[in-house]
């Protein structure tokens, strides 16, 4: 599947691959579902000379969080694998997905690899929260920012795939500029209904008393499987609203009994991101974290 959008980022990376002038480590930063990991895989495919998504590649290492974190053992295993000579590819490559979830020990171990890279390797750190990485790691990688696409870009892509005008309009509206989310919504129509239901709940919560909000926080905290899906939906909703107000230049009114300023929306967005991080990575009491978030609506 080709990369959707991010033409400037891809052109820069493709030229670096063709000339051999690529960095040994990149940080792909931006919201989830934008295609950051997809772009990294495309870059590696270009360097390897074959599609790494379709064939097993012993020279490619993919690290993902285990039990809410990326542990030092995973990084040590990565370092060991990178120290070996390439099996068939010209270089060794690694992707650390959700790199911000490396714990402190893992980040310390990874920093040594950045300071003293062994052999011909290329590393990709994928993250939506670079602020949780050591500044010393940030300073040793080349950062490339990824941004949400325009609604028209996603709508056109969906229509080109044969999606109806009405469905493409709805999905491009609620996907918040995230091509990955748009594809998820198309492949799983029930997710569109879930989005509608969650936003309806959100609008009711914003009109409710503090006691009602705290009761909802308690219910949500007791359903671990729902917390992250709900927070992701809220995050996407408020991000879509921010994009709308920026693009229109008009005052935005969310359909509640409140009118939120752009600054207020940004604060809510930041707090949702912080809440996600605390619940996923720390031992924070989920109910308490959600109650604090409820006070902002």
N, C-alpha and C positions, 0 to 999 in steps of 0.2 A: 504494500500500500504506500503510495507516495506521501511525502510530507505535505500537510495542508498549511499554507501560509508560511510565515517566517522566512520569506525570500532572502532578505538581507543577511540574516544569520547563516542560512544554508549556503549562500554564495560565498561568504567569507570562509566558511569551513571547507567547502569544496575546493576553493583555490588553494587553501593551505595544504590540503591532502594531495592535490596534484603537483604542487611545487616542492612538497616535502618540508615545508616551513611551519608545520603544526607544532603547537606547544605540547609539552609532555603531560600537562594536566589542565583540564577545563572544568569550570563550575558553570552549569546550566541552571540559571535561577529564574523563578517565575511561578505563578500559580499552578496548581495541579491540572492535569488533563489538557495541557497545551501542546504536547508532542515533544517534550524535552528528551525523554528517553528514546523515542522514535528517531529523533534527529541524531542522537549519539549512535544508535545502531546503524543508521544510514552512513554516518561518517566512518564507522568501523568497517562496514561492508565495502566502502570505497577503498579503504586502506588494505583490506584483506583480499580484494578482488573477487568476492563472492557474497551472496546474500546470507548474512549471519543469522537471520531470523528463520531461515528455511533449513539450515543444516547445523548439525552439532559442531561446535567449534571449541576444541580443547585450549585454544589460545585466547579465548574470551572468558572472563570471570565476571559473573553478575552477583553483586552483594545486595541483599534486601534485609530489612529488620527482622530480628527473631525475638519474640516476646517483648514487643514494644521498643526494642533498642537494637542497634548494631553493636555487637559485643566485641571485646578485644580479641577473642578467639577467632572471630571471622576475619578481622584485619590481619592477624598473624598468619592465617591460612592464605589470605590474599597475597601477603608479602612473600610467602614461600613459593606460591605458584608463579608470581612475577619474576622470581629469581631464576626460574628454569628457562632454558632456551626455548624459543618458539617451536611448536611441533610441526606446523605446516605453513602458518602465516608468516609474513615478513616481520611482524612485531607482536608483542603481547598487549592485550587491551583489557580494561576493566571498567565496569560501570558500578558505582555505588549509588543505589537508588534510595531516596529519602536520606541523603547524607547527613542532614541535621540531627538524625536520630542516633548517630554515633555517640556513645557515652564518652566521658572524659578520657578514660583509659584507651579507648579505641582511637579517639582523635590524637592522643599523644603518640601512639604507635604509628598512626598513619602519617603524622607530621614528619617522622623520621624518614619515611619512604619518599616524601616530597622533597626533603632536604638532600637525600642521597639516593636518587633513582638509580636502579640497577638495570643495565641492558637497555634495549630499545622498547620502550613501553609508552602507552597513551592511557590516561586515566580520565574518567568523566564522573564528576560529582553532580547528582541531580537533586535539586532541593527547591522547596517553596519557602524555606525559612533560613536563609544564609546567616542571619544574625545569631543563630545558635551554634555556629561553627567558630572555632578559635580564629581570632584575627590573623594569627601566624599562618593558618591554613589558607585563608582568603588571600593573603599577600603573596602566596606561592603558586597560585593558579590563575589562569586567564578566565575572567568572568564574562559570560555572555548572557544578557538578559533576554527573556522571552515574555511577550506581552499577549494579552487576549486579542483575538482577531476581531475585525469588524463584523457586525451582524450580517452584512451583505456578502462577505466572503464565505461564511458558513452556509448561508442560504443558497448561494450559487452552487457550492460544492454538493449540497444535498440534492438540489434539483438536477444537477448533472448526473447524479447516481439514480435518477428516476423517481425521487421522492416527490409527492404531490406539492403543489404550491402552498396549500393550507398547512400541511404537516411541516414543510420546510420552514414556513414562517414561524410557526409555534416553537419548533425545536431551536431555531436560530435565536429566538427571543429569550428562551429560558436557559440556554446553554452558557450564557455569559461570555461569549467569545472563546469558549473552550472546544476545540474540534473533537477531542477525545470524549468529552461529555456528550456532545451532539451525536456521535456515533453510538455511544451507549444507549442514549434515549431512543434512537431509531431501532436498534437491535432488541431493545427491551421496552416495549410500549408501556408496560405497567409502571416503569419508572417515571413516566410523564404524569400519570395519575398520582403517584406517590408525591411528586413535586407539588402538584396542585393542592393536595391534602395538607402537606406540611406548611405551605405558605398560608393556607386558610387558618391553620392552627396558630401560626405566628401572628397573623393579624388579630385574632381573637385575644391572644396573650397580651398584645400591646395595649388592649383596651381594658384588661382585667386588673383586679386589685393585686396588691403585693402578695396577699395570702394565696390567691389563686395561682400566681406565677410561681411561688415557692412550692406549691403542691405539684405543679407541673414539673418543676426541676427535680423533685423527689421521685416522681414517676419515671422520668427519663433516666435518672441516675440508676434506677433499679433495673433498667433494661439495657445492659451493656451493648447489645448488638445494635440498638437503635441510636445510641448517642452520636456516633461518628457520622452516620448517614444523615441524621437530623442537622448536625452542625455543618456538614458539607452543603446541605441544601440551603441553610440560612446564609452561609458564606457566599454561595453562588448567587442567591437572590439579592443580597445587599451589594455585591460587586456589580451585578447587572444594573442596579439602580444608580450606582455611582457612574457607570459608563453612560447611562442615559442622560444624567444631568450634565455631564461633561460635554457630551455630543450635542445636546440640545441648547445648552446655555441658559436653560430656564430653571426656575425653582422647582424642585422635585417634591411631590406630595405622595407619600406612601399611603395606600388606602387604609389608614387607621384614624384614630382621633388625634393624631399628632402629625405635625409637619416637621420633617427632619432636614436640617441644613446639611450641606456637603461635608462640613467638618464633623458633624454628629455621625453621619453615615460612615465616615472613615474611622472614627473612634469605635463604633460598633464592630466594624469589620476587623479592626485590630484586636479587639477584645475576644471575638469569636476565634481568631487564629491562636491567640494566647491560651484560651480555654482548651482548644484542641490539643495544643502542645502539652499543656500541663497534665491533662487526663491521659494522653497517650504515653508520655515519657516519665512522669513523676508519680509519686504516691499521694498526690493531692486528693482530697476528698471530692469525688465528682459532683456530689450534691451541692457542696459549698461553692465550687467553681461555677456551677450552673446558676446558683442563686445570685451570685455577683453579676453574672451575665444578664439575668432576668431584670435586674435593676436598671439596665441601660435601655430597655425597650419602651 
